Amino acid sequence: AQKVTQAQTEISVVEKEDVTLDCVYETRDTTYYLFWYKQPPSGELVFLIRRNSFDEQNEISGRYSWNFQKSTSSFNFTITASQVVDSAVYFCALAENSGGYQKVTFGIGTKLQVIP
Amino acid sequence: NAGVMQNPRHLVRRRGQEARLRCSPMKGHSHVYWYRQLPEEGLKFMVYLQKENIIDESGMPKERFSAEFPKEGPSILRIQQVVRGDSAAYFCASSPNAGTGGRDEQFFGPGTRLTVL
């Protein structure tokens, strides 16, 4: 069965600090997708990134970067020079094939608070 | 192309009433998924539907909950005789195809926040 673990339930950082959110996953599939979503206080889910299991290249998008390591089944997310607007709950998710369709499993989320 | 739409965004019900949550998938999408997010928790899969068919309802409580996706109109998640424990955010997602290995990404709606008094 697939599983996503976000061990950090809450993190507080001071503005401009860098912060890394950890995500460890379990799956028996060789083909799968990993995601990060942001959920601001307003409650909607904001898609941040999707990465397939065959692409281990790290990705950078502005202040955001992602480190995918298959050897440790981790897909960590780093925010550089954090800002107050980054305060939100961040979810890591795993999608794998389940009887011909994708089934998405979410982690419990990491609540990030950026203090001005 | 409008995104996934859900209504209402907020719904308040008293214990014992019925709650109906609607989801209009993105244009061209024929696959709908419902997820529930209990307070302080991640999203949990409830049910997956294609037009007029329930494909997987393994995550849906056996009693009081039902879902449909008719040929015409939105998908409906129906909760009968609501209880306080049903208070949660209910998210709908849609995809153009079922995909394998997650090739067809699910696009999420803004969610419906159900409060049971």
Interface residues (C-beta under 8 A of the other chain):
Chain A: V4 D29 T31 Y32 Y33 Y37 G43 E44 L45 F47 R50 N52 S53 F91 A93 A95 E96 N97 S98 G99 G100 Y101 Q102 K103 V104 T105 F106 G107 I108 G109
Chain B: H31 Y33 Y35 E41 G42 L43 K44 F45 Y48 I55 D56 A89 F91 A93 S95 A98 G99 T100 G101 G102 R103 D104 E105 Q106 F107 F108 P110 G111 R113
